[in-house]
Amino acid sequence: MLHLASHFAVPLIVALTFYRSRWRYVFLILIATMLVDLDHLLADPIYDPERCSIGFHPLHSIPAIVVYALMFALPLLVAQKESSSGWRRAIDLVHLVGLGLLIHMALDGIDCLI
């Protein structure tokens, strides 16, 4: 139960701490990334409290986590000055989705250590 609560509490803390002026929008994006757990439906059994998600489920794999890190770093990789307003919003959304997925993977990774 603590694990599930952390998937809501940590994104809320991150949104309030680093994105204060638009924390509601950011929090909703970060929470929406919990849909990554749909890949658990591919497992048999679907839920196993003893199983580590990292490296087991396709969207919890190391290559997927590298993609999430690249999504998070996108604003650093793309010149902001050259981007139009529409592109900046899209880049910001990809950045936030990457952040939410990285938070999710970190929290799932902690479960693997316990």
Backbone as JSON Lines, residues from 0, in Angstrom:
{"i":0,"aa":"M","n":[0.82,-1.19,0.0],"ca":[0.0,0.0,0.0],"c":[0.87,1.26,0.0]}
{"i":1,"aa":"L","n":[1.98,1.2,0.71],"ca":[2.9,2.34,0.73],"c":[3.45,2.6,-0.67]}
{"i":2,"aa":"H","n":[3.72,1.53,-1.41],"ca":[4.23,1.67,-2.77],"c":[3.25,2.44,-3.65]}
{"i":3,"aa":"L","n":[1.99,2.07,-3.59],"ca":[0.97,2.75,-4.39],"c":[0.83,4.21,-3.97]}
{"i":4,"aa":"A","n":[0.85,4.47,-2.7],"ca":[0.75,5.85,-2.2],"c":[1.94,6.68,-2.68]}
{"i":5,"aa":"S","n":[3.12,6.07,-2.75],"ca":[4.3,6.82,-3.2],"c":[4.18,7.24,-4.66]}
{"i":6,"aa":"H","n":[3.42,6.47,-5.47],"ca":[3.23,6.82,-6.88],"c":[2.34,8.06,-7.03]}
{"i":7,"aa":"F","n":[1.66,8.46,-5.98],"ca":[0.9,9.7,-5.98],"c":[1.63,10.8,-5.22]}
{"i":8,"aa":"A","n":[2.23,10.46,-4.09],"ca":[2.87,11.47,-3.24],"c":[4.12,12.06,-3.89]}
{"i":9,"aa":"V","n":[4.98,11.22,-4.44],"ca":[6.23,11.73,-5.02],"c":[5.96,12.66,-6.2]}
{"i":10,"aa":"P","n":[5.09,12.3,-7.16],"ca":[4.8,13.25,-8.24],"c":[4.21,14.57,-7.72]}
{"i":11,"aa":"L","n":[3.38,14.49,-6.68],"ca":[2.83,15.72,-6.11],"c":[3.93,16.59,-5.52]}
{"i":12,"aa":"I","n":[4.84,15.99,-4.79],"ca":[5.96,16.74,-4.2],"c":[6.83,17.36,-5.28]}
{"i":13,"aa":"V","n":[7.12,16.59,-6.34],"ca":[7.93,17.1,-7.44],"c":[7.22,18.27,-8.12]}
{"i":14,"aa":"A","n":[5.93,18.11,-8.4],"ca":[5.17,19.18,-9.06],"c":[5.14,20.45,-8.22]}
{"i":15,"aa":"L","n":[4.91,20.3,-6.92],"ca":[4.86,21.47,-6.03],"c":[6.22,22.11,-5.84]}
{"i":16,"aa":"T","n":[7.27,21.31,-5.86],"ca":[8.61,21.84,-5.6],"c":[9.23,22.5,-6.83]}
{"i":17,"aa":"F","n":[9.12,21.85,-7.98],"ca":[9.85,22.33,-9.16],"c":[8.98,23.02,-10.21]}
{"i":18,"aa":"Y","n":[7.67,22.88,-10.11],"ca":[6.77,23.46,-11.11],"c":[5.61,24.18,-10.42]}
{"i":19,"aa":"R","n":[5.94,24.95,-9.39],"ca":[4.94,25.55,-8.52],"c":[3.87,26.34,-9.26]}
{"i":20,"aa":"S","n":[4.24,27.12,-10.28],"ca":[3.27,27.97,-10.95],"c":[2.24,27.18,-11.77]}
{"i":21,"aa":"R","n":[2.56,25.97,-12.12],"ca":[1.64,25.13,-12.91],"c":[1.58,23.71,-12.36]}
{"i":22,"aa":"W","n":[1.61,23.6,-11.06],"ca":[1.74,22.3,-10.41],"c":[0.58,21.35,-10.73]}
{"i":23,"aa":"R","n":[-0.64,21.88,-10.89],"ca":[-1.78,20.99,-11.17],"c":[-1.61,20.28,-12.52]}
{"i":24,"aa":"Y","n":[-1.25,21.05,-13.54],"ca":[-1.02,20.48,-14.87],"c":[0.09,19.45,-14.83]}
{"i":25,"aa":"V","n":[1.2,19.8,-14.2],"ca":[2.35,18.9,-14.12],"c":[1.98,17.64,-13.34]}
{"i":26,"aa":"F","n":[1.27,17.8,-12.23],"ca":[0.87,16.65,-11.43],"c":[-0.01,15.69,-12.25]}
{"i":27,"aa":"L","n":[-0.94,16.23,-13.02],"ca":[-1.79,15.38,-13.85],"c":[-0.99,14.6,-14.89]}
{"i":28,"aa":"I","n":[-0.01,15.25,-15.5],"ca":[0.85,14.57,-16.48],"c":[1.64,13.47,-15.79]}
{"i":29,"aa":"L","n":[2.22,13.79,-14.63],"ca":[3.03,12.8,-13.92],"c":[2.18,11.61,-13.48]}
{"i":30,"aa":"I","n":[0.96,11.85,-13.05],"ca":[0.07,10.76,-12.64],"c":[-0.36,9.94,-13.86]}
{"i":31,"aa":"A","n":[-0.56,10.6,-14.99],"ca":[-0.97,9.89,-16.2],"c":[0.08,8.87,-16.64]}
{"i":32,"aa":"T","n":[1.32,9.1,-16.28],"ca":[2.38,8.16,-16.68],"c":[2.27,6.83,-15.94]}
{"i":33,"aa":"M","n":[1.4,6.76,-14.95],"ca":[1.18,5.47,-14.28],"c":[0.55,4.46,-15.22]}
{"i":34,"aa":"L","n":[0.05,4.92,-16.35],"ca":[-0.49,4.0,-17.35],"c":[0.57,3.05,-17.88]}
{"i":35,"aa":"V","n":[1.83,3.35,-17.62],"ca":[2.92,2.47,-18.03],"c":[2.74,1.09,-17.39]}
{"i":36,"aa":"D","n":[2.01,1.02,-16.31],"ca":[1.78,-0.27,-15.64],"c":[0.82,-1.18,-16.41]}
{"i":37,"aa":"L","n":[0.28,-0.7,-17.5],"ca":[-0.57,-1.57,-18.32],"c":[0.21,-2.76,-18.86]}
{"i":38,"aa":"D","n":[1.54,-2.63,-18.93],"ca":[2.34,-3.77,-19.41],"c":[2.32,-4.93,-18.41]}
{"i":39,"aa":"H","n":[1.84,-4.69,-17.22],"ca":[1.69,-5.77,-16.24],"c":[0.63,-6.77,-16.7]}
{"i":40,"aa":"L","n":[-0.28,-6.31,-17.55],"ca":[-1.33,-7.19,-18.05],"c":[-0.78,-8.29,-18.95]}
{"i":41,"aa":"L","n":[0.45,-8.11,-19.43],"ca":[1.08,-9.12,-20.28],"c":[1.73,-10.24,-19.47]}
{"i":42,"aa":"A","n":[1.84,-10.05,-18.17],"ca":[2.52,-11.03,-17.31],"c":[1.54,-12.09,-16.82]}
{"i":43,"aa":"D","n":[2.12,-13.23,-16.48],"ca":[1.32,-14.32,-15.9],"c":[2.04,-14.82,-14.65]}
{"i":44,"aa":"P","n":[1.55,-14.6,-13.47],"ca":[0.31,-13.91,-13.15],"c":[0.47,-12.4,-13.34]}
{"i":45,"aa":"I","n":[-0.65,-11.71,-13.46],"ca":[-0.63,-10.26,-13.68],"c":[0.05,-9.57,-12.5]}
{"i":46,"aa":"Y","n":[-0.25,-9.99,-11.29],"ca":[0.35,-9.39,-10.09],"c":[1.07,-10.45,-9.29]}
{"i":47,"aa":"D","n":[2.31,-10.17,-8.98],"ca":[3.11,-11.04,-8.12],"c":[3.88,-10.13,-7.17]}
{"i":48,"aa":"P","n":[3.52,-10.1,-5.89],"ca":[4.16,-9.18,-4.96],"c":[5.66,-9.43,-4.8]}
{"i":49,"aa":"E","n":[6.13,-10.58,-5.16],"ca":[7.56,-10.9,-5.02],"c":[8.37,-10.57,-6.28]}
{"i":50,"aa":"R","n":[7.71,-10.17,-7.35],"ca":[8.38,-9.94,-8.62],"c":[8.87,-8.49,-8.72]}
{"i":51,"aa":"C","n":[10.08,-8.32,-9.24],"ca":[10.63,-7.0,-9.52],"c":[10.18,-6.58,-10.92]}
{"i":52,"aa":"S","n":[9.51,-5.45,-11.01],"ca":[9.01,-4.98,-12.31],"c":[10.15,-4.59,-13.26]}
{"i":53,"aa":"I","n":[11.21,-4.02,-12.7],"ca":[12.31,-3.53,-13.53],"c":[12.99,-4.73,-14.19]}
{"i":54,"aa":"G","n":[13.03,-4.69,-15.51],"ca":[13.65,-5.75,-16.26],"c":[12.72,-6.91,-16.57]}
{"i":55,"aa":"F","n":[11.54,-6.93,-15.99],"ca":[10.6,-8.02,-16.24],"c":[9.56,-7.62,-17.28]}
{"i":56,"aa":"H","n":[8.92,-6.49,-17.06],"ca":[7.88,-6.01,-17.97],"c":[8.52,-5.19,-19.09]}
{"i":57,"aa":"P","n":[7.96,-5.24,-20.31],"ca":[8.58,-4.56,-21.46],"c":[8.76,-3.05,-21.26]}
{"i":58,"aa":"L","n":[7.78,-2.38,-20.69],"ca":[7.9,-0.93,-20.5],"c":[8.68,-0.57,-19.23]}
{"i":59,"aa":"H","n":[9.17,-1.58,-18.54],"ca":[10.01,-1.39,-17.35],"c":[11.42,-1.93,-17.62]}
{"i":60,"aa":"S","n":[11.77,-2.07,-18.88],"ca":[13.08,-2.62,-19.26],"c":[14.13,-1.51,-19.3]}
{"i":61,"aa":"I","n":[15.39,-1.92,-19.28],"ca":[16.48,-0.94,-19.32],"c":[16.44,-0.11,-20.61]}
{"i":62,"aa":"P","n":[16.23,-0.71,-21.79],"ca":[16.13,0.13,-22.99],"c":[14.99,1.15,-22.92]}
{"i":63,"aa":"A","n":[13.87,0.76,-22.35],"ca":[12.75,1.69,-22.2],"c":[13.13,2.83,-21.25]}
{"i":64,"aa":"I","n":[13.83,2.51,-20.18],"ca":[14.24,3.54,-19.22],"c":[15.21,4.52,-19.87]}
{"i":65,"aa":"V","n":[16.07,4.05,-20.76],"ca":[16.97,4.94,-21.5],"c":[16.15,5.9,-22.36]}
{"i":66,"aa":"V","n":[15.11,5.4,-23.0],"ca":[14.23,6.27,-23.8],"c":[13.56,7.31,-22.9]}
{"i":67,"aa":"Y","n":[13.12,6.9,-21.72],"ca":[12.48,7.85,-20.79],"c":[13.48,8.94,-20.37]}
{"i":68,"aa":"A","n":[14.72,8.57,-20.17],"ca":[15.75,9.55,-19.8],"c":[15.98,10.53,-20.95]}
{"i":69,"aa":"L","n":[15.99,10.03,-22.17],"ca":[16.15,10.91,-23.34],"c":[14.95,11.85,-23.47]}
{"i":70,"aa":"M","n":[13.76,11.35,-23.2],"ca":[12.56,12.2,-23.22],"c":[12.69,13.31,-22.19]}
{"i":71,"aa":"F","n":[13.15,12.95,-21.0],"ca":[13.31,13.94,-19.94],"c":[14.35,15.0,-20.33]}
{"i":72,"aa":"A","n":[15.41,14.57,-21.01],"ca":[16.51,15.47,-21.38],"c":[16.23,16.25,-22.66]}
{"i":73,"aa":"L","n":[15.12,16.0,-23.33],"ca":[14.83,16.63,-24.61],"c":[15.01,18.14,-24.62]}
{"i":74,"aa":"P","n":[14.53,18.88,-23.62],"ca":[14.75,20.33,-23.65],"c":[16.23,20.72,-23.68]}
{"i":75,"aa":"L","n":[17.08,19.9,-23.12],"ca":[18.51,20.18,-23.13],"c":[19.12,19.86,-24.49]}
{"i":76,"aa":"L","n":[18.51,18.92,-25.22],"ca":[19.03,18.48,-26.51],"c":[18.55,19.34,-27.67]}
{"i":77,"aa":"V","n":[17.43,20.04,-27.49],"ca":[16.85,20.87,-28.54],"c":[17.04,22.32,-28.16]}
{"i":78,"aa":"A","n":[17.52,23.09,-29.1],"ca":[17.73,24.52,-28.85],"c":[16.39,25.2,-28.62]}
{"i":79,"aa":"Q","n":[16.17,25.75,-27.47],"ca":[14.89,26.39,-27.13],"c":[14.66,27.67,-27.94]}
{"i":80,"aa":"K","n":[15.72,28.39,-28.27],"ca":[15.57,29.65,-28.99],"c":[14.98,29.44,-30.39]}
{"i":81,"aa":"E","n":[15.31,28.33,-31.01],"ca":[14.89,28.08,-32.38],"c":[13.48,27.5,-32.45]}
{"i":82,"aa":"S","n":[12.95,27.05,-31.36],"ca":[11.65,26.38,-31.36],"c":[10.51,27.39,-31.33]}
{"i":83,"aa":"S","n":[9.47,27.1,-32.11],"ca":[8.27,27.93,-32.05],"c":[7.52,27.61,-30.77]}
{"i":84,"aa":"S","n":[6.52,28.4,-30.47],"ca":[5.75,28.21,-29.24],"c":[5.09,26.83,-29.2]}
{"i":85,"aa":"G","n":[4.54,26.39,-30.33],"ca":[3.9,25.07,-30.39],"c":[4.89,23.95,-30.13]}
{"i":86,"aa":"W","n":[6.06,24.07,-30.71],"ca":[7.09,23.04,-30.48],"c":[7.54,23.03,-29.04]}
{"i":87,"aa":"R","n":[7.65,24.21,-28.44],"ca":[8.07,24.28,-27.03],"c":[7.08,23.57,-26.13]}
{"i":88,"aa":"R","n":[5.81,23.72,-26.41],"ca":[4.8,23.03,-25.6],"c":[4.89,21.51,-25.77]}
{"i":89,"aa":"A","n":[5.11,21.07,-27.0],"ca":[5.25,19.64,-27.25],"c":[6.5,19.09,-26.56]}
{"i":90,"aa":"I","n":[7.59,19.84,-26.65],"ca":[8.84,19.42,-26.01],"c":[8.66,19.38,-24.5]}
{"i":91,"aa":"D","n":[7.94,20.37,-23.96],"ca":[7.67,20.39,-22.51],"c":[6.85,19.18,-22.09]}
{"i":92,"aa":"L","n":[5.86,18.81,-22.9],"ca":[5.03,17.65,-22.57],"c":[5.87,16.37,-22.59]}
{"i":93,"aa":"V","n":[6.71,16.22,-23.61],"ca":[7.58,15.04,-23.68],"c":[8.51,15.01,-22.47]}
{"i":94,"aa":"H","n":[9.04,16.17,-22.09],"ca":[9.91,16.29,-20.92],"c":[9.19,15.81,-19.65]}
{"i":95,"aa":"L","n":[7.95,16.27,-19.47],"ca":[7.19,15.9,-18.27],"c":[6.81,14.43,-18.26]}
{"i":96,"aa":"V","n":[6.46,13.88,-19.41],"ca":[6.15,12.45,-19.49],"c":[7.4,11.64,-19.16]}
{"i":97,"aa":"G","n":[8.55,12.06,-19.69],"ca":[9.8,11.39,-19.36],"c":[10.09,11.46,-17.87]}
{"i":98,"aa":"L","n":[9.86,12.62,-17.27],"ca":[10.07,12.77,-15.83],"c":[9.15,11.83,-15.05]}
{"i":99,"aa":"G","n":[7.88,11.8,-15.42],"ca":[6.94,10.93,-14.72],"c":[7.32,9.47,-14.84]}
{"i":100,"aa":"L","n":[7.76,9.07,-16.02],"ca":[8.17,7.68,-16.21],"c":[9.44,7.35,-15.42]}
{"i":101,"aa":"L","n":[10.37,8.29,-15.35],"ca":[11.58,8.06,-14.54],"c":[11.25,7.97,-13.06]}
{"i":102,"aa":"I","n":[10.34,8.82,-12.59],"ca":[9.91,8.73,-11.19],"c":[9.28,7.36,-10.94]}
{"i":103,"aa":"H","n":[8.43,6.94,-11.85],"ca":[7.76,5.64,-11.71],"c":[8.78,4.51,-11.65]}
{"i":104,"aa":"M","n":[9.76,4.54,-12.55],"ca":[10.78,3.47,-12.58],"c":[11.62,3.49,-11.31]}
{"i":105,"aa":"A","n":[11.94,4.69,-10.82],"ca":[12.72,4.79,-9.58],"c":[11.94,4.18,-8.41]}
{"i":106,"aa":"L","n":[10.67,4.5,-8.32],"ca":[9.86,3.96,-7.23],"c":[9.69,2.45,-7.35]}
{"i":107,"aa":"D","n":[9.53,1.96,-8.58],"ca":[9.46,0.51,-8.77],"c":[10.8,-0.14,-8.47]}
{"i":108,"aa":"G","n":[11.89,0.55,-8.78],"ca":[13.22,0.04,-8.49],"c":[13.48,-0.08,-7.0]}
{"i":109,"aa":"I","n":[12.96,0.86,-6.24],"ca":[13.08,0.78,-4.77],"c":[12.41,-0.47,-4.26]}
{"i":110,"aa":"D","n":[11.27,-0.81,-4.85],"ca":[10.57,-2.04,-4.47],"c":[11.45,-3.28,-4.7]}
{"i":111,"aa":"C","n":[12.29,-3.23,-5.71],"ca":[13.15,-4.37,-6.01],"c":[14.24,-4.56,-4.95]}
{"i":112,"aa":"L","n":[14.58,-3.49,-4.25],"ca":[15.64,-3.54,-3.24],"c":[15.11,-4.05,-1.9]}
{"i":113,"aa":"I","n":[13.84,-3.88,-1.68],"ca":[13.25,-4.24,-0.38],"c":[12.9,-5.7,-0.32]}
